[in-house]
Amino acid sequence: MDMELQAMYQALGVGPAVYRYGEAALERLRDRFAAIDRTAEYNQAKVLRAMQENRVNATHFAATTGYGYDDEGRDNLERVYASVFHTEAALVRPQITCGTHALAVALSANLLPGDELLSPVGAPYDTLEEVIGIRPGKCSLREYGVTYAQADLTPEGGFDYEAIRSKINSRTKLVTIQRSKGYATRPSFSVEQIGELTAFCKSVKPDVKVMVDNCYGEFVETREPSDLGADMVVGSLIKNPGGGLAPIGGYICGTKECVERCAYRLSAPGLGQEVGANLGLMPAFYQGLFLAPTVTAGALKGAVFAASLYEGLGFPCVPGAAEDRCDIIQAVTLGSREAMLAFCKGIQAAAPVDSYVTPEPWAMPGYDSEVVMAAGAFVQGSSIELSADGPIRPPYAVYFQGGLTWQHAKLGILMSLQKLAEAGLVKLPE
């Protein structure tokens, strides 16, 4: 069987040397993979329980159009999400187009002119810079009179509590915490770390609201930031919680007050959650959430495998192969534009869609530098599917994530290494 499998990999473009190197790495990862499977089992039970408690049935899969009044499938899905994330309320809508949109809704709904937004974890993700107004942008928070403050992380990547304390003032209304690393090579934050930071901010100012950008982190651990005091957790359905089936959408789970304001911002004052047809997407949303824990587990295995392979070849990886995981993203610092392009070429070549195209850097909306992206996905831009991307700028780090199955993630990583080897950018051990 092993010879047949190796022959299949070779037919797909993975040479014997790369295959053998990957198999040797897998032997070292059995315990890590078993731990990931245990977390997935717990989270699968959590999602199942939420669906059972909210009496999901076939009528909840019916399509609605127009205003979407009395859409019980949509309303019950939001109750399921609230149960999964242990929050008072949830807003889960196909009208939320992406993670940045969900975050923009949550921020603009809960900040008023004269308020201040604080990031205690350094600079936000690139696409939020225009939302906040760090970079000039139409309809930014800054344009509407919301100011912004930032406390940078310590050189070791930890929270600078004294700096955070000094930044919190009478106008600080909302604290935004980005769980994942974004396009940075800092460690991502665990749920426990986020809980400690949330508790600290609320100890300094008890009425401050805390929002967590939960993108890429859902179901990686058995707890979510909402279990440890966050007022809102926000994310995209074409990442972890959509399970690869949701074709669009986003979610905001949190306190009833915060979520209600988000609903009014998304639709209109006076309408809130009463409008918004599901357009026939309920089966994908429910089933995607049901599959999300195991799909996330496959992506996590792929990330650990990538770290193990590239770390062994001398490339800095964040997190390292032996470190605990807080999200599905694996950052690999490759050190050159050429290596980034070769890596992404390998990921694209392993895709089920558009495997024959070559990724080229381009000026993506919301970014201040060219970005290369490999994403042969069934859902455009889905980063729970096998993908890799990064800004073409020093230190030339590529960010790998996703894989609807562990086996596909494995193939993608091996193909990325194969392309680097073919370009003479890496030498495999004998």
Secondary structure, 3 states (H helix, E strand, C coil): CHHHHHHHHHHHCCCHHHHHHHHHHHHCCHHHHHHHHHHHHHHHHHHHHHHHHCCCCHHHHCCCCCCCCCCHHHHHHHHHHHHHHCCCEEEEECCCCCHHHHHHHHHHHHCCCCCEEEECCCCCCCCHHHHHCCCCCCCCCHHHCCEEEECCCCCCCCCCHHHHHHHCCCCEEEEEEECCCCCCCCCCCCHHHHHHHHHHHHHHCCCCEEEEECCCCCCCCCCCHHHHCCCEEEEECCCHHHCCCCCCCEEEEECHHHHHHHHHHHCCCCCHHHCCCCCCCHHHHHHHHHHHHHHHHHHHHHHHHHHHHHHCCCCCEECCCCCCCCCCCEEEECCCHHHHHHHHHHHHHCCCCCCCCCCCCECCCCCCCCEEEECCCCCCCCCCCCEEEEECCCCCEEEEECCCCHHHHHHHHHHHHHHHHHCCCCCCCC
